[in-house]
Amino acid sequence: MYRARWSPDTASYSGGLVPYGPLSLDPASQVLNYGQSVFEGMKAQRSAAGRLVLFRPDRNAARLAAGAARLSMPPVPADLFVTAVTEAVRANAAWVPPTGKGALYLRPLLLGTGPILGLGPAPYYDFVVFASAVGAYFKGGQLTPIDLVVEEQFHRAAPRGMGGTKAAGNYSPVLVTQLAAKKAGFSDVVYLDAKTDTFLEEVSSCNIFVVKGKTIRTPPLSGSILPGVTRASIIDLARSCGYEVIEEPVPVADAMVADEVFTTGTAVVVCAIGSLTLRGQKRQFGQPGVPTPVALELYKALTGLQTEAGPDPFGWVFPVTETK
């Protein structure tokens, strides 16, 4: 894994590759007591051209820097971020699955590891990048549509809050709703806006899109949803495929009468929603177990680009030179 530390003496990060292993933390570490922690999720893949490739690492670097600023942490410079991710991929190249069989998931993690007992920024920080080989995110497999239920008891985020930041503290609160949904037979929940309980926000770990004809709508980046890298990429890809894509508030009622609904994210890629249940009423999209057409089209377009099975007109693929 890659590990670098920021110290006030140099006001910069320094480090390099180290063996994967535990982090030693003081009990008074800021992150353990007050939660200074932001992270990213990315994938390295073995492309159809036989190369190791990343996907838009510059966007992840920018999002981590924005999250760091929101939590009063020293941002990791973009060039250091890309270097750290690239070196972590290169060092773990043997764990990258064959083309089409999975990916090497990367977790860049920024922690306030310095000890402090009063509420304030940590005196120093650790930036870590580690990796794990992964397959499909949801239990049924990559192309199997998922069943979602609309969550109406809890909200994921509030206006002008932390919803748009990939902070570690945003994720544990969703477990209570997610686990309850899975116990009831659903894959996950989709949250509504905290102000009116009317508009779609996002799923626990992915963004959401609603399709009607040749128009695709998705909630806007108004501060309460995560600015997903896959989300941004699908917006551009869908437009290049001839769809009108509109970023605007989407009433949950519109989703219940849509042609199809799908989710996007680094882990889920593009995943069709097989059904959406609201207050006990279930809306089935397409045939059970069969991915809906727009979701499948965009999934193939995105993964074809990511794995160099097709052209990359956007210049999003980032090759990693392997060690001889």
N, C-alpha and C positions, 0 to 999 in steps of 0.2 A: 504494500500500500504506500501511498505518498503521504508524507506528513510534513507540514511546515508550521512554524510558530511565529506569531507576531509579538514583539516585545516593545515596551515604551522606550527602551534604550536606543533602538535603531529605527523605530516607527515603520518597520517593514517586515515582511514575511521571509523566512529563510528555512530551508529544509531539503528533503529529497526522499528517495525511495528507502523504505525500511521493511523488514519482514512483517507480515500481517500478524497482529497480536493485540492484547488488551491495552487500553489506555489507562494510565495511572492518574487518578484524580484526587485532589484534596477534597475532604468532605465540605469545605467551605467554597468549593468552586462555584462561580457565579451561575453556571448552567444548571447545577443541581439544586440551587436554591431560588433562583430568579428567572431561569429559562432562556438565557441568551443562546439561541441555537437556530440556525437556518440550514437548509440542505437543498440539494438538487437530485434529480433522477435523470439518467441518460443511459443510452445503450451503445455498445460497440458490436458490430456484426462482421461476419465473414461474407464479403460481397460475391456476386456472381462472377466477378472478374478475378476472384481469388485474393482480393486485398482486405485488410482490416480497415474498417471505416467507422467514423463517428458521424452524427447527424446534428448539424448546427450548434456546435459547442459554444460559439460566440453568444448565442441567445441564452444559454444556461449561465454563462459567465455574467452577463448583464443582469439576469434575474437574481443571481446570488448577491451581486453587489447592491442591487436595490433593496433586497431583504436585509442585508447587513446594515445599510444606512437606516432603515426603519427601526432596527433594534439597537442602534448606537454601537455598532461593531465596525472595526476597520475593514473596508471592503478588500477582497482579494483582487489584485490587478488582473485584468483579462488575460494578459499574456502568461502570467503565472498559472492561472486557472487552466488554460488550454495545455500548457506544459505538463502540469500535474496530471491531468486526465490522460493525456497522450502517453506519459511514462507509465501510468498505472495499467493502461491497456497493453502496452508493449511488454511489460513485465508479467502480465497474466495471459498472454496470447494463447498459451496452451489450453486455457479454459474456455475459449470462444467456441461455441458450438458450430457445426458445419452450416453452410448456407441453408436457410429455411428451417432449421431445426431448433432455433432459439437464439439467444443473444447473451452478451456479457453485460449485465446490469451494473452501472457505476453509481456510487453514492458519494458525491462531494458533500462534505459536512464541515460546517464552521461552528466552533464551540467557544463559549466564554469559559475557559478552563482555569483562569487565574482565580485565587481565593479572595472573597470579599463577603463580609457579613452585613454591611449596610447596603441598602438598595442603591446600586450604581453600576456602571460598566465594569467589566472584568479588567484587571490589570494586564492580562495577556490572553492570547487566543491561540487555538490550534485549528488548522485547516487540514482535513484528512480526506483522502480519496481511496475507497476500497471497492472491491468488485465481487460479483457472484454470477455464475451462469444461471440463466432463467429460461423458462418456457412460457406458456400462456398464463396470463394473470388470473383469469376467472377459471373456476373448477371445470367447466364444461369443455374448455378448449378455445383456441383463438377465434374461430369463426362462429362458434355457437352463440346465438342471441341470448341476452340476459334478461331476467325478469326484475323489474324495479317497482318499489312502492314509494309513493309520495309521503315524505315525513312531515307531520303537522304538529308534533309536540315540541320538537327542538329546532333551533336554527343553527346553521353552520357558522354564519358570520353576520355582523351588523354593518350598516352603512358607516363609513369613516373609521372602520375598525381594522382588523388584521387579516381579513379574508383574502386580500390580494397578495399577501406575503407567504412564501413557502417556509413558514416557521414551524418548528417541531411541535409547538404547543397547539397548533390548529388540528392536529390529527388524532390524538387520544380522545378528545371529546366526542368524536364521531363513532367510537367503538360501541357505545351503549345502544345507539340506534342501528348500527350495522349488524351487530350480533343478534339483536332482536329480529331484524328483518330476515337474516339467514335462518334463524330458528323457525320462522314462519314460512320458509320455502322460497324466499327471494334472494337474489344475488347481492343486492345493495339497496340503498335509499337515494332518492333525489330530494334535495332541500328546496324550500321556497324562500322568498325574500323576507327579511325580518320586519319590514315596515308594513306590508299589506297582506302577506300570506297569499299572494295572488300569482306572482311571477316565478318561473323557474330560476334557480341559481346554479347549482352543479351537483354532481354525485359526490360521494365521499372522497374520491381520489381521481376524478376526471371531469372534464367539461362536457356539456350537452348541446346537441343540435337537433332542430325540428325541421322536417322536410314536408313541403306541400307543393306538388308539381315540380317545377324547375326552380323553386325558391327554397333556400335554406336559411333558417334564422337561428341565432345563438345569442345568449345574454351578453350585454356589453361589458367591457372592462371598466366598471364604475367604482371599483375598490373593494367589492365584497366577494369577487371570484378570482381564482388564480389565472394569471396570464399564461396559459399553457403554450409551450413551444409547439406541440402537436396541433393544438387549437389554431394557432396562427398559420401553421403550414397547411392545414386542411382548408382554411378560408381561401388562401391563395390557390391551392390546387383545385378546389371546387370551382372557383371563378375561371380558371384556365380550362376547365372541362365544360364550360358553358352554363353553369348555374349562377343564379343571382344569390349572393350571400349578404344578408342584412344582420348587422349587430344592433339589436334592440331588445327591450324587455319582452319576454315571451310568456304570455299567460299560460298557466298549466292547463286551462281549458282548451287552448289551441293545440297543445300536445296530445290531448285525448282524442282529437279529431284529425290529427295529422296523418299523412301517408306513411311516414316512418319517423323514428327517432333513433339517434345513435350517440355514442359517447366517444371522446378522444382523450388520449393521454400517453405519456411515454410508456407506461406499463401496459395499458390496454390496447394501445395503437389506435385502431378504429374498431369499435364494437357495436353491432346492431342491438337495439333494445327489442326483445321479443314481445314484451308486454309491459304496460304501465298500469299500476293499480292506484286508484284515488278513492278514498272513503269506501272501500269494498267493491268498487266498480272496476273491472278489469278491461283494458283495451288491448286487444291482440294486434300486433303488426305483422303482416305476412303469415307464412306458414310456420307452425311451431318447429323449432330446430333448424330453420333455414334462414341464412342471413338475408336481410332486405336489400334490394338492388342498389340503392344509392350508397349505403354504407359499404357494400361489397365493392362497388366500383372505386370508391375513394380509398378503401383499404388496399386494393390492388395497385392503385396509382401511387400511393404513398410508399408501400413496402417495395414496389418495383424500383422506385427512385432510391430509397434507402439502401437497397442491396445491389445497386448498379445493374439490375436486370433490365432497366429501361433508361431513357435519357434523364439528365439532371439539368433542365433549363434554368433552374434557379441558383445553381452553384451551392447547394446545401450540404452535399456530401464532403466530409473531411477525411482524407486518407491518413492512416497511421503507418509510418515506415517501420517495418519489423526489424528486429535485431538479427543479424546474420549468424 
